Amino acid sequence: MPGCGPCPSEDRTTDAAASKMRVHGHEDEDPDWYRAFSPHHEVDAITTPMLITHGNRDYRVPVSEALRLWWDLVSTWDGEVEDMPHRFLQLTSENHWVLTPSNAVVWNRAVLAFCKQDVLGGPSADEAITW
């Protein structure tokens, strides 16, 4: 997921706040647009398993946005914890891109395991994406 969407708090905390505001305007100017494209308003309608990956040094999409989406997914899940289809991979030393070779291996393994489980019906991705 290339960012969590136009959440109002992201516009104020991203390293590109001025640019985003020029493109999307302020939430007070177009609250309907912000509501329509901010995923946290519709998180209960998400049925497709979601893998959220994020680097803590990402200043384009602050980690708080990824954590908010993760919390919203977790807190609305009413099944057993071990059956929750969503996963979160946090790469603490990465930014907006995965640049470190060892982290690229981790990221690729996680994405492939997640897809193998949720697209192909393969084994659990828990080995690649630990709790």
N, C-alpha and C positions, 0 to 999 in steps of 0.2 A: 504494500500500500504506500504510494508516494506521498506521505503526509496524511494527517487525519482529516483534512478538509478545512474549511474556512471557519473554524471555531473562533469566536470573538477574542478569546484570550490569546490565541496565537498571533493575531494581528498586532497585539501590543508587545509581544515578547520575542518575536522573530528578529533575526538580524536584518531582515529586509522589510521592516514595518512600513516605511514610507512608500516603497514600491507597491506593496500589497494594498495599502490604502488608496493609492492612485488608481489601481486596477479595480478593486472591489468596493471602494468607498468605505465609509464608517458604518458600523452596525446600526446606528441611529438613523442613518439616511435610507437604509434598505433592510429593515429587520426581517422581512419575508424571505429575501434571498439568503441571508445568513441562517435562518431557521431551516430552510429547504436543503441547504448543502452542508450542515453541521451534523455529522453522524451520531453524536450523542443524543440528539432528539429522537432518533429512530432506532436506537440500539436494540430495543425489544423485538424489532422486526428482522434482525439479522439472523438468518438461519444457516447460511453457508459458513463452515468452519473458517476462522480467521487466524492467520499467523501474523502477529504484530512484531516487527523487528525494529530496533531503535538503537542508535548510538548516543551515549550520554553527552558527547561533545558536539552534538548537532545543534547549531544555533539558528538554523533555518526553520526547523520544526522542533520546538523545545520538547524535552523529554516529558514534561508535564502533560502535553497533549496525548502522547502515546500511553502514558500511565492512566490518564483519565479514560481513554477508550477502553483500556484493559480493565479498569475497575468497573466501568459500566457493563462490560460483557460478563465479568465474573459475578457482579452483584445481581444481575438479572437471570443468571443461570439457576434453575430450580431443580436440576437433576443432581446425581451424585458427583462429587468432585472428580473422581477418576473417569467419569464419562463426559466431562466437559470437552467440547471439540476445539475450543480456542486455545492458542498458545502465545506466549510472549518470550521473545529472545532479546535480551538486553546486552548490547556490546558496549561495555563501559568505556573503552578506550577509543571508540570510533566516533566519527562525526556524521555528516549527512551521507557519506559514502563509506563502504567497507574497504579500507585500504591496506590494512595489515594482512600479510599472507596467511598467518595462522587464524585470524578472525574470518578471512574469506573462506577458509576450509570449514570452519564451524558454521558459518552462514549457509554455505552451499549444502552441507550435510543436513542442516535443519530444514531448509526449504525442500530438498529432495525427499527427506523422510516424511515431512508433513504432507506433501503432494502424494507420495506413495500410499500413505494411510488414507487420506481423505478423498483422493481422486480415483486411485486404483483399488481401494479396499484392502491395502496391505497391512502389515503388522503395525503396532503402535509406534508412534514417533517419539515416545518418551525417552528412548535411549539417546536420541540426538538432541532433544529439547527437554532438559531435565526440569523438574519442578524446583 
